[in-house]
């Protein structure tokens, strides 16, 4: 299937003029998804092409560099108070595309909009820690927090926190439409010679098969936005050894529950039984992603200094014992009937493999699984999200009663207490409590970390895998360290 998709895409590329791109001129980037747009992240979700366009043509106060570390964006510098409650940013003297200066007041307005009641920004739940955003001068603004928050700058560096005004961004690249793509060019500074300017980037969004076929044909130097769903397509391609690169991202990769109503899935022991039956090591081995580890807990190990993620009691048992216990737990509830569940999965050859493995595992405890058709109600929904910040609260808030069909008010209370905790020890105590509560409620079946891959050509000496999967356009072509 994956090879057939590539063949069809390759035939389409025969209409393209020219052969392989040379090592000069713009870097051609294919991001997997729809055509890139300078979208408003407070109103719509960003796919890979639009996220890449935003982070390069409409940066926020800070940004990620090629290694995933926080670097200056619109802010040339910042100071964090000793108590960790105040972040003071000084803006560089930058201009909007129309030539007018970017002011602190304008930036403050856009940051407030991200947390406004009408905003649907996916980072909005985490912005509740902000107490105030104030303009100090035309070039200085201050963000005050209700409580100290480690890694707060990682949140501000995400493309969802890009500063967009009137449909335009503030760089560092200027984006101009070029057919079905965008040409990103870095304006030359007065003190910068032409050779020092960043190499232009030609960005397009397209389906995975077309993106991989274009790279295979030498018509692009970078493919971004790959998930496990389309990984088989990349693996079927004839690309140079070492081109396929994985970002060591963290996040959620597993199944959440739909509205259980009064059915069996309304009971925690049934949800636990589904989690117990899965052979995670076998699933991860089938995925074949270097360094990927099976996960049985909502939180990853080591996050935010928590001693250990809360693990259900069944994790201490071997798989055969788990499955036997799961079948025993289901028997008095189902009373001889078979449990039939529908699972909403994304499209793609990789997702078909994941579902086949899950269906096989659930069959061992007498559960029948089928994929839900598009727009059909489902009992379980697959989640594949990269964590935008190294905070336990990002994981936990996915399963608050405002966000999840299965939740526990006690966990919500602990999360709210953690948000305003006066010190990190108190915060960790509350987060651990919420984690333990959710481990018992079983609103999520974790499997592993998300998978994010790229195809990177030899020209891109500045390309670096990193924990956020961010690859800024201005650092793709750089001298190797």
N, C-alpha and C positions, 0 to 999 in steps of 0.2 A: 504493500500500500504506500509506504513512504517513498520508495523508489519510483512508483508510478506517478505520484504527485510531483516529484522532482522532474521527471521526464516531460510531463505536460507543461510545467513551468519553463523548462529549458527550450521547448519548442516555441513558446511565446517569445522568448528572448531572441530568437533568430531574426526577429524583425528589427532588433536594435542595430543601429549603425556602429561600425567600428569593432575592434577586437578588445583585447585586454587594456585596461587603463594603465597608463604609465605611472611612474613614481613622482610625478609633478602634478601641479594643478590641485583642484579641490579634492578633499577626502570624501568619497561617496559612501554614505551611511544608509543602510536599510534598517528601519525599526519595524518590528512585527506589529501590525495593527492597521488602523484606518489612516487616511491621509492626515498628516500633522496639521494642527490648528492652534493658534494662540488663544486657547480656551480660558475661561474664567473658572479656576478650580473651586470657587465657592458655589458654583452652580452645576457643575458636571464633573464626573470622574475622568481622570486622565489615563489614556492608554499609553503604551511605550512611546509612540511617535510624538504625541502632544506633550508628554512629560519631558522628553528630550528637547523639544523646541522651547518649552518654557524655561527650563533650567539654563539654557544657553542664550536666550533672547530676552528673558525677563527675570533675571536673578533676584533673590531676596537680599536681606541684610547680609547674610553669609551664604556660603555655598560649600559644596564638597569638592576637594581636589581629586586628583587621579588615584590617590591611595585611600580615599574615603574619610580623610580628615577634614575638619572644618577650616575653611579659608575665608579671607575677606571677600565680600560681594559688594553691595552698595555701601556697606559700612567699611571704611578703611581701617577702623580700629574700634575696640570696645573695652570697657572696664567692668568687672564683676565685683560687687561689694563683698566685704569679708564674710558677711552672713549669707551670701548667695541669694539675696532677695532682690537685688537691683542690677540690671544690665544697662549700661549707658553706652550708646552707639554714636560714633561720629561718622557722618556720611562723607564720602569722597565728593568732589565737585563734578557731578555727572549731569548729563542732560537727557531729556526725552528725545525721541526721534525728530520732533518738530523744532528742536533747538532750545526749548525752555528748560530752565534748571529744575532738577529734582530736589524737592524740599522735604524736610523732616515731617512737616504737616501732611503732605501727600502720602508719605510712607505710613505714618500713623493711621491715616484713614483706611488704607488698604489692609493693614494688620487687624484693625478693629472689625472690618467687614468679614474677615475670615471667621471670627468668633461670634458674629451677630446671630440673632435668633433665626433669621431667614437663610443663613448659610448652610449648605450641605457639604462643606469641606470635610473630607474624611479625617482630618486631623483635629476637627473641632472638639471632640471629647477630651483631648489632651490640653487644649487651650484654656480649659477651665481653671488651670493653676494660675493664670495671669490675673493679677489684681487691677493693674492700670497700665495704660500705654499713653505716654505724655510727650508732647513737643516741648523741648527745652529752648532751642534756638532754631534758626533755619537749617542748621546742619547737625543738630544734636537731638536725639530722642532717648527716652528712658522707658524700659519695661520693668514693672515691679511685679513680683510673684507673691502669692499667698504663703508659700512655703518654699524652702530650697528644693531645687529639682536638678539632679545630676543629668548631664547630657542635654540640657535645654537647647543648646545651640544646634544640636543635630536636628531638632524639630524645625528650627527656623531655616535650615539649609535645604529642606525638601522642596521640590518644585511646586507643591501645593501651597507654599508660602511665598511664591514669586510675586513680585510687585508689578501688577498690570494696571494701566490707566488708559481709558478710552480705546481699548483694543490694542494697545501698544505696550511693549516692554522696554526695559532700560538696560539691555545688554547683559553680558559683555559683547555679544555679537549682534549685528543688525541682520534681521531676517527679511528676505525679499522672495516673493513667489517666483518659481522657475519651473513652468509647466506644472507637472503633478508633484513637484518637490519644493523645498525651500533652500535657498542659498544663504548660508550663514557666513558673514564676513566680519572681521574685527576691525573697527575703525582705527586708523593709525594715529597714535598720540603725537603731539608736537615734538616730544623729546625722543621719538622712536623712529628708527630708520625702517625702510620698507621690508628688509629681510627679517627684522625682528617681529613683525606682525604675525599673528597666528595664522596658520594655514586655513583657508576657507573650507567649509564643509557643505556638501550637498546632501540634504536630508530628505528621505522619502519614507512613507509608510506603505507597507504591502504585506500580503499574506506570507506565511512562513515559507511555503514551497517556492514562491517567486523570489523571496529574499535570499534563500539558500542557493537557488539556481543562479541568481545574479552573481553571488560571491564565487560560486564554483566556476562560472564563466569568466571571472576576472573583471566583472563590470562594477564591482564595489569592493571596498577594503574593510568594511565592518558591518556585521549584523548584530543588532541589539534586541533585547526584549524577549529572548527565548525562554520558554517554560518547559516543564516536562512533557506537556501535551504535544509539543512539536519537536521535541528532541530526537525522536526516531528519524525525522526528515533530515536533520543535520547529520546524523550518524550514517545515513544512506548516501550522503554526498561524497564525491571524490575531491576532497580538499586537502591542502598541505598538512602534513603532520604537525601537531601543536596549534593548529588554527582554532580548534574547539576549546573554549576556555569557560570555566565555571566560576561564578562569584560565590564566595562562602557566606551567603546571606543567612539571616535568621528570620523567623516569622512563624506563620501558621500554615500547616499543610495537613489537612485532615477533614473531618466531617462534622458539621453542626446539624442540629435537629430543627425541623419545621414545627409548626403548631401541633402538639401531640393530641390535643383534645382529650377525650376520655379513653382513648385506646391504650394498648399495651405500652407504647413508647412514652406515655405519661409517667411511667414508673421508673425510678432511677435504676432499679435492679435489672430491668430489661435493657436500658441504655448501656449499663455496665457490661451486660452479657455480650452485646454486639462488639464492644471494645475488647473484651477478653479473648474473643475467638480469632482475632487477626494475628497472623504470623508476620510480624513486622520485620524481623531480620530477612525473611524470604522475600518480602515485598521490596525492601531496600536493595537487596542483592539483585533483584530483577531490574530495578531502575538503573543500576550500574553507574552511579554518579560517584566520582572519587571523593572520599571524605565524608559522604553522607551517612548519618547515623540514624537508626531507628529511635523513635521517641514515644514514650508512654505517658508523658505529663504535659499539661497545658503550657507551663513555663519551661523554657530551656534551662539547662544547668548553668549556674554561675551568674544569672542576670541580677543586676543591681545589688550584689552582695548578699542575696538571700542564701541561707545556709544550704538548702536543698529544695527543689520543687516538691510540692505535695504529690505523692503517688498513691493511687488506689491500692488497697491491700492485696489484690490479685496479682500485682506485678512481681511479687516474691515467689510465685508458683511457676513451674514449667508449663509450656504450652498445652500438653495433653491434659494436665490437671485443670488448667483454666477452662478448656473447652468442656470438660466433664462437668465442672461447676456451673458453667454458663447454661448448659443443657438442663441441669437440675433446677436452676433458678427459673428457667422459662416454663418448665413443665406444669407447675400448679397455676400459673397465670394464663397459659394458653389452653389448658385443659384439652389436650389432644389435637388442637387446631395448629396449623402451620402459620408462622408469622411471615407475612409478605410485606416487603418494604420497597418503596420507590426512591431512587437516588438521583438527584440532579447533578450531572457532571458536565464540565465544559466539553467542547468538541475537539477532536484531535486524536491521532493514533496512540500517543502516550497515555491519554486519559482512558482510552479503551482498554489498554493493558492494566492500568490501575484498577478499573472497575472489575475486570475479569478475575483479578487476584482477590479482591474483596468478596465477590460473589462466591468464589470457591471456598474461602475461609468461613463465610457465614453458613454455607451449606452444611458444614461439619456439625453445626448445632441446630440444624433443622430450620434455618431461616432462608426464605427465597427472596432474592434481590433482583430488581429489574431497573433499567435506566428510565428515568422520567423523560417523556417527550418535552420539547420546548413549550413553555407556558403551561405545563401540566403541574398540578400540586405535587410536592415531593415530601417524603418523610425525612430525608437527609439531604444536605447541600454541601458540595465540596468547597472548601475554602483554600485558596492558594494565594497568600498575601505576604509580602516582605515587610518586616518590621521597620518603620521609618525612624525609630529611636530605640536606644537600648534601655527601655524602661519596662518593668513588670506590668505597670498599669495599662500599657498598650494592649497586652494580651488579655488581661483580666476584663477590661472594659468592653471587649467584644461580646461578653456574656453577662453584661448588666441587664436589668429588667427593661431598660429603654431600648436595648439593641438585640436581645436574644429571645427566642420563643421559650427556651428553657433557662431558668435563672433561679437565684435565691436572694430574697431581700437582705438576708444577713450579710451576704457577700457585698451587696451594694453599700450597705452601711459601713463596712470595713474599708471599702474603696474611698468613700467620702471622707472618712477619718484619716486615711493615708494622705489624701490630697492636701489637707491642712495641718498635717503633723509637724510639730515644731522642730524636729531633728530627724536625722536619718534612721536612728535606732527605732524611734516610734513609728516611722513610716514603714520600715521593714516588718515590724511586728504586725501592723494592720494588713499589709499586703500578704504576708504569710497566712494570716487568718482567712482572708478572702480566697486565697489559693486552696486552702484546705477545704473550705466550704464548697467551692466549685468542684473539687475532686470528688466529693461525695455526690453532688448533684448530677455530675456527668453530662454537661451541656455540649461537650465536644469530644470527638474521638481523634486524638493526635496520632500521626503516623511518622512524621519526620520533619525536617526543615524544608522550606520551599527550594525549588531548583531553578536557577537562573543561569543561562548560558549565552555566550556570544561566539561569533566567528570573527577573528581578528587577523588581518594580513600582516606581513612582515614590515610593511612601511610604518606601522603604528608602534614605534618604539616606546611611546609614552603610555600605552594601554596597560592598566594594572587591575587585576581582579581585586575586589574589595567588598567589605561586609554590607555595603549599601547598594552595590551594583550600579554605581554612578560613574560615568566616564565622560568628563567634560570635554567639549569639542576643542577647547584651546590647548589641551595637553595631550591630544592623541599623537601628534607628530612632535616628538621631543627626543633629545639625545638620551640614549640609554645611560643609567647611572653607572 
